[in-house]
Amino acid sequence: MTDTAPERRALADRLEKAGVLKAPQWRAAVEAVPRELFLHPGVFLPVDGGRWRPVTAVGADPAEWAQIAYSDQSLTTQLDGHLTADQATELVTGSPTSSSTTPVTVVDMIEQLAVEDGHHVLEIGTGTGYSSALMCHRLGEDNVTTVEVDPEVASRADAALETAGFSTWTVNGDGLLGHPRRAPYDRVIATCAVRRIPYTWIKQTRPGGVVLATVGGAWSYGTGLAKVTVGDDGTAEGRIIGRSSFMQARSQAVVPVSGDLSARTAYADSEREAKVPPAMLEEWMPAFLAQLAAPGAQFVRAATSDGARLLYVFDPERESFAEFSTDNGGWTVRQGGPVALWDNIERTLTAWQDAGRPDITAVELQVTDRSHTYWIGDHCELRWEHRLDATH
């Protein structure tokens, strides 16, 4: 096996220069843990046309494999919930369902945890196991529990962790991987995105402990990294500390809107000029705010047969929609269903602009067993409460 110690040191240097690698204990972990072990059996590299090129650990040139493993990018390791690189011999299509997140994101998140010696950490979303290995190196494997719902992904992570020297891991039939430790944990970290932080995570964290998770809706962008501290009363409070993008947790993933969009929007209750251009939803912060104002909504792009641009916001659960069309630079919105989606989003975006367009880090939040509440300063129009029903 090729010695990748120079590549690991170079990665640590880049992460330190980027300002995300700060503690010497984490630098030691980055230099010690071989990322290439956690990419078996291979990866899919994106190519033109939305296709993927499979590269296997065994079949690749050692120099190319090392270059791939220590590149500053996320590496897709599974498509469509089952396909791995060793099962493909040519270009393929598919949607990523498991990956090794870019090292800058992994290290930034675990630095944000502010762990201390002796802390017990629960990781949601083992994935390849690379971040699990970094935490095991820093805290000791007895202090790290990680959960992966996909049994095949968990098995590969288990094998990689054992190869890396962390050999007391177990995998059960449900794909749960880690040491059987009971709560409370000092830290909980999620390496997947969730629409809301499950209250069960709060319950499993001791008072004073920290939960770190990417929150947002069904969009691949417009999501934020939430860091909350659990209080003695069982609630948790904190803020969004930056932008973050992860694959949706499978338990909270939504089915993308598809099919005949014109049929879905055939019957509108109102039509008017949009006061705010819906193209703003292609920007990160407006997209995040839209998901606060209309939780459950999805943003969809399309075009007419003659090439005219169409934009939509759908909320399948509430059977509501907003359809946008443009003419001479202006936008017209048609809305239908019991919820006036664009009214809610437009009101939020207008208030945000009036407040000086604050950054995502201005968003604070509180999590209780009954609701999630977000707010920006003391602006009454920039406050959103998402009530939870008994099933959540």
Secondary structure by P-SEA (a helix, b strand, c coil): cccaaaaaaaaaaaaaaacccccaaaaaaaaccccccccccbbbbbccccbbbbbbcccccaaaaaaaaaccbbbbccccccccccccccbbbbbbccccccaaaaaaaaaaccccccbbbbbcccccaaaaaaaaaacccccbbbbbccaaaaaaaaaaaaaaccccccccccccccccccccccbbbbcbbbccccccccccccccbbbbbbbbccccccbbbbbbbbccccbbbbcccbbbbbcccccccccccccccccccccccbbbbbcccccccccaaaaaaaaaacccbbbbbbccccbbbbbbccccccccbbbbbbcccbbbbbbbcccaaaaaaaaaaaaaaaacccccccccccccccccccccccccccbbbbbbcccc
